[in-house]
């Protein structure tokens, strides 16, 4: 309220921007954690000291596909687990370890260092991927790394939400 008038006070300059930022960060945080939480909770609910049978493998494969890991990664993970643990009790930690191993084996052949030639400026890095894949986290880590190396960093958003 404006003092002595009974009228509502006008918003503080920038207050609306702050609430928009808070809302945007909340949506971003929520979106990034959704896939991770869904996958983690799903694996835990399927494998709590449960025997690894055909039904459990099908549930896991469906969960991995719906978590945007792709059909080939889901099939490879379930096949790996079936080879070693079929008809045995398995924990969610063992499933997570197997999943990490499969993803590592897929990425290892294409891994290479990111070298930046200081003579070619500006150096542009384009990040693409599905929601919840870790793009924002990776971008933040790259920015911190390059800032620590004394490089200048600029970011530009180019997705449908910005």
C-alpha atoms as a printed R data frame, in Angstrom:
    type eleno elety resid chain resno      x       y       z
1   ATOM     1    CA   UNK     A     1  0.000   0.000   0.000
2   ATOM     2    CA   UNK     A     2  1.110   3.506  -0.765
3   ATOM     3    CA   UNK     A     3  1.517   5.338   2.536
4   ATOM     4    CA   UNK     A     4 -1.594   7.372   3.452
5   ATOM     5    CA   UNK     A     5 -3.513   6.645   0.208
6   ATOM     6    CA   UNK     A     6 -4.966   3.171   0.650
7   ATOM     7    CA   UNK     A     7 -3.876   2.363  -2.922
8   ATOM     8    CA   UNK     A     8 -1.820  -0.708  -3.702
9   ATOM     9    CA   UNK     A     9  1.865  -0.001  -4.016
10  ATOM    10    CA   UNK     A    10  3.309  -0.221  -7.500
11  ATOM    11    CA   UNK     A    11  5.641  -3.156  -7.980
12  ATOM    12    CA   UNK     A    12  9.281  -2.578  -7.254
13  ATOM    13    CA   UNK     A    13 11.239  -2.206 -10.502
14  ATOM    14    CA   UNK     A    14 12.742  -5.562 -11.359
15  ATOM    15    CA   UNK     A    15 10.484  -7.481  -8.957
16  ATOM    16    CA   UNK     A    16  8.541  -8.971 -11.849
17  ATOM    17    CA   UNK     A    17 11.797  -9.925 -13.557
18  ATOM    18    CA   UNK     A    18 12.974 -11.635 -10.377
19  ATOM    19    CA   UNK     A    19  9.771 -13.682 -10.089
20  ATOM    20    CA   UNK     A    20 10.036 -14.628 -13.779
21  ATOM    21    CA   UNK     A    21 13.640 -15.716 -13.235
22  ATOM    22    CA   UNK     A    22 12.691 -17.745 -10.178
23  ATOM    23    CA   UNK     A    23  9.885 -19.390 -12.144
24  ATOM    24    CA   UNK     A    24 12.174 -20.101 -15.092
25  ATOM    25    CA   UNK     A    25 14.868 -21.611 -12.864
26  ATOM    26    CA   UNK     A    26 12.268 -23.716 -11.083
27  ATOM    27    CA   UNK     A    27 10.968 -25.040 -14.398
28  ATOM    28    CA   UNK     A    28 14.505 -25.700 -15.608
29  ATOM    29    CA   UNK     A    29 15.480 -27.527 -12.427
30  ATOM    30    CA   UNK     A    30 12.267 -29.532 -12.526
31  ATOM    31    CA   UNK     A    31 12.734 -30.483 -16.166
32  ATOM    32    CA   UNK     A    32 16.345 -31.548 -15.682
33  ATOM    33    CA   UNK     A    33 15.591 -33.716 -12.684
34  ATOM    34    CA   UNK     A    34 12.442 -35.327 -14.101
35  ATOM    35    CA   UNK     A    35 14.137 -37.909 -16.342
36  ATOM    36    CA   UNK     A    36 16.796 -38.711 -13.766
37  ATOM    37    CA   UNK     A    37 14.233 -39.198 -10.995
38  ATOM    38    CA   UNK     A    38 11.907 -41.208 -13.199
39  ATOM    39    CA   UNK     A    39 14.707 -43.562 -14.184
40  ATOM    40    CA   UNK     A    40 16.091 -43.938 -10.669
41  ATOM    41    CA   UNK     A    41 12.692 -44.513  -9.075
42  ATOM    42    CA   UNK     A    42 11.689 -46.888 -11.847
43  ATOM    43    CA   UNK     A    43 14.812 -49.017 -11.472
44  ATOM    44    CA   UNK     A    44 14.336 -49.107  -7.698
45  ATOM    45    CA   UNK     A    45 10.698 -50.147  -7.999
46  ATOM    46    CA   UNK     A    46 11.481 -52.933 -10.466
47  ATOM    47    CA   UNK     A    47 14.520 -54.318  -8.662
48  ATOM    48    CA   UNK     A    48 14.278 -54.484  -4.920
49  ATOM    49    CA   UNK     A    49 15.934 -57.856  -4.362
50  ATOM    50    CA   UNK     A    50 13.866 -59.368  -7.140
51  ATOM    51    CA   UNK     A    51 14.640 -62.291  -9.377
52  ATOM    52    CA   UNK     A    52 15.660 -61.200 -12.859
53  ATOM    53    CA   UNK     A    53 13.086 -62.885 -15.063
54  ATOM    54    CA   UNK     A    54 11.622 -62.130 -18.492
55  ATOM    55    CA   UNK     A    55  8.953 -59.836 -17.007
56  ATOM    56    CA   UNK     A    56 11.540 -57.791 -15.065
57  ATOM    57    CA   UNK     A    57 13.702 -57.448 -18.186
58  ATOM    58    CA   UNK     A    58 10.716 -56.221 -20.210
59  ATOM    59    CA   UNK     A    59  9.810 -53.682 -17.507
60  ATOM    60    CA   UNK     A    60 13.406 -52.443 -17.388
61  ATOM    61    CA   UNK     A    61 13.657 -52.147 -21.172
62  ATOM    62    CA   UNK     A    62 10.402 -50.166 -21.294
63  ATOM    63    CA   UNK     A    63 11.613 -47.887 -18.480
64  ATOM    64    CA   UNK     A    64 14.920 -47.214 -20.235
65  ATOM    65    CA   UNK     A    65 13.176 -46.388 -23.510
66  ATOM    66    CA   UNK     A    66 10.688 -44.029 -21.839
67  ATOM    67    CA   UNK     A    67 13.631 -42.313 -20.087
68  ATOM    68    CA   UNK     A    68 14.982 -41.382 -23.549
69  ATOM    69    CA   UNK     A    69 17.949 -43.743 -23.471
70  ATOM    70    CA   UNK     A    70 16.998 -45.212 -26.828
71  ATOM    71    CA   UNK     A    71 16.023 -48.654 -28.000
72  ATOM    72    CA   UNK     A    72 19.578 -49.870 -28.709
73  ATOM    73    CA   UNK     A    73 20.910 -48.838 -25.265
74  ATOM    74    CA   UNK     A    74 17.872 -50.375 -23.570
75  ATOM    75    CA   UNK     A    75 18.280 -53.642 -25.488
76  ATOM    76    CA   UNK     A    76 22.033 -53.752 -24.851
77  ATOM    77    CA   UNK     A    77 21.559 -53.136 -21.114
78  ATOM    78    CA   UNK     A    78 18.881 -55.779 -20.676
79  ATOM    79    CA   UNK     A    79 20.897 -58.292 -22.732
80  ATOM    80    CA   UNK     A    80 23.985 -57.647 -20.588
81  ATOM    81    CA   UNK     A    81 22.005 -58.161 -17.391
82  ATOM    82    CA   UNK     A    82 20.320 -61.287 -18.758
83  ATOM    83    CA   UNK     A    83 23.700 -62.833 -19.657
84  ATOM    84    CA   UNK     A    84 25.077 -62.470 -16.170
85  ATOM    85    CA   UNK     A    85 22.116 -62.379 -13.795
86  ATOM    86    CA   UNK     A    86 19.130 -64.104 -15.428
87  ATOM    87    CA   UNK     A    87 17.044 -66.061 -12.904
88  ATOM    88    CA   UNK     A    88 19.118 -64.671 -10.012
89  ATOM    89    CA   UNK     A    89 18.252 -61.990  -7.483
90  ATOM    90    CA   UNK     A    90 19.466 -58.553  -8.515
91  ATOM    91    CA   UNK     A    91 19.515 -55.173  -6.778
92  ATOM    92    CA   UNK     A    92 18.839 -51.736  -8.201
93  ATOM    93    CA   UNK     A    93 22.523 -50.863  -7.609
94  ATOM    94    CA   UNK     A    94 23.587 -53.728  -9.886
95  ATOM    95    CA   UNK     A    95 21.202 -52.452 -12.569
96  ATOM    96    CA   UNK     A    96 22.636 -48.930 -12.276
97  ATOM    97    CA   UNK     A    97 26.195 -50.292 -12.520
98  ATOM    98    CA   UNK     A    98 25.279 -52.277 -15.636
99  ATOM    99    CA   UNK     A    99 23.643 -49.226 -17.196
100 ATOM   100    CA   UNK     A   100 26.712 -47.079 -16.472
101 ATOM   101    CA   UNK     A   101 28.925 -49.772 -18.012
102 ATOM   102    CA   UNK     A   102 26.848 -49.954 -21.189
103 ATOM   103    CA   UNK     A   103 26.786 -46.177 -21.609
104 ATOM   104    CA   UNK     A   104 30.556 -45.998 -21.020
105 ATOM   105    CA   UNK     A   105 31.195 -48.730 -23.607
106 ATOM   106    CA   UNK     A   106 29.041 -46.867 -26.146
107 ATOM   107    CA   UNK     A   107 30.760 -43.514 -25.571
108 ATOM   108    CA   UNK     A   108 34.382 -44.735 -25.211
109 ATOM   109    CA   UNK     A   109 35.035 -45.278 -28.952
110 ATOM   110    CA   UNK     A   110 33.929 -41.727 -29.839
111 ATOM   111    CA   UNK     A   111 35.567 -39.964 -26.893
112 ATOM   112    CA   UNK     A   112 38.078 -37.307 -27.871
113 ATOM   113    CA   UNK     A   113 39.450 -34.176 -26.244
114 ATOM   114    CA   UNK     A   114 37.890 -30.842 -27.123
115 ATOM   115    CA   UNK     A   115 40.746 -28.663 -28.304
116 ATOM   116    CA   UNK     A   116 40.293 -24.987 -28.958
117 ATOM   117    CA   UNK     A   117 42.673 -23.238 -31.322
118 ATOM   118    CA   UNK     A   118 43.200 -19.733 -29.888
119 ATOM   119    CA   UNK     A   119 43.798 -18.415 -33.417
120 ATOM   120    CA   UNK     A   120 40.235 -19.230 -34.500
121 ATOM   121    CA   UNK     A   121 37.972 -16.784 -32.683
122 ATOM   122    CA   UNK     A   122 35.226 -16.868 -31.719
123 ATOM   123    CA   UNK     A   123 35.033 -20.590 -31.024
124 ATOM   124    CA   UNK     A   124 31.419 -21.763 -31.076
125 ATOM   125    CA   UNK     A   125 30.186 -24.900 -29.319
126 ATOM   126    CA   UNK     A   126 26.650 -26.029 -30.182
127 ATOM   127    CA   UNK     A   127 24.928 -28.304 -27.668
128 ATOM   128    CA   UNK     A   128 21.951 -30.424 -28.690
129 ATOM   129    CA   UNK     A   129 20.035 -33.237 -27.010
130 ATOM   130    CA   UNK     A   130 16.761 -34.341 -25.522
131 ATOM   131    CA   UNK     A   131 15.298 -32.884 -22.324
132 ATOM   132    CA   UNK     A   132 17.090 -34.046 -19.206
133 ATOM   133    CA   UNK     A   133 20.202 -35.236 -21.051
134 ATOM   134    CA   UNK     A   134 22.535 -32.943 -19.082
135 ATOM   135    CA   UNK     A   135 23.184 -30.217 -21.643
136 ATOM   136    CA   UNK     A   136 22.875 -27.363 -19.159
137 ATOM   137    CA   UNK     A   137 25.109 -29.102 -16.622
138 ATOM   138    CA   UNK     A   138 27.735 -29.811 -19.277
139 ATOM   139    CA   UNK     A   139 27.591 -26.229 -20.552
140 ATOM   140    CA   UNK     A   140 28.124 -24.958 -17.003
141 ATOM   141    CA   UNK     A   141 31.131 -27.238 -16.535
142 ATOM   142    CA   UNK     A   142 32.644 -26.153 -19.859
143 ATOM   143    CA   UNK     A   143 32.144 -22.479 -18.955
144 ATOM   144    CA   UNK     A   144 33.805 -22.950 -15.568
145 ATOM   145    CA   UNK     A   145 36.721 -24.818 -17.177
146 ATOM   146    CA   UNK     A   146 37.336 -22.173 -19.835
147 ATOM   147    CA   UNK     A   147 36.961 -19.288 -17.358
148 ATOM   148    CA   UNK     A   148 39.534 -20.994 -15.107
149 ATOM   149    CA   UNK     A   149 41.851 -21.157 -18.142
150 ATOM   150    CA   UNK     A   150 41.464 -17.387 -18.578
151 ATOM   151    CA   UNK     A   151 39.213 -17.565 -21.628
152 ATOM   152    CA   UNK     A   152 36.248 -15.271 -22.180
153 ATOM   153    CA   UNK     A   153 32.908 -17.077 -22.247
154 ATOM   154    CA   UNK     A   154 29.562 -15.985 -23.672
155 ATOM   155    CA   UNK     A   155 26.344 -18.015 -23.724
156 ATOM   156    CA   UNK     A   156 23.341 -17.747 -26.010
157 ATOM   157    CA   UNK     A   157 20.130 -19.734 -25.607
158 ATOM   158    CA   UNK     A   158 18.457 -21.018 -28.732
159 ATOM   159    CA   UNK     A   159 15.772 -23.456 -27.708
160 ATOM   160    CA   UNK     A   160 11.999 -23.238 -27.829
161 ATOM   161    CA   UNK     A   161 11.689 -22.137 -24.184
162 ATOM   162    CA   UNK     A   162 13.933 -19.062 -24.265
